[in-house]
């Protein structure tokens, strides 16, 4: 993503995902980014709203 000539810290992707989740939280979409332990992250479909 950043190329070969850029020094990237270990937690760079984690920080960006955290910021994305924070930006999506006000519209209840923070859960669209799911952590996959040992692999990374994935985007999920938003669950349909359940009416009572």
HELIX and SHEET records of a PDB file:
HELIX    1   1 UNK A   12  UNK A   25  1                                  14    
HELIX    2   2 UNK A   30  UNK A   32  5                                   3    
SHEET    1   A 2 UNK A  33  UNK A  36  0                                        
SHEET    2   A 2 UNK A  40  UNK A  43 -1                                        
END                                                                             
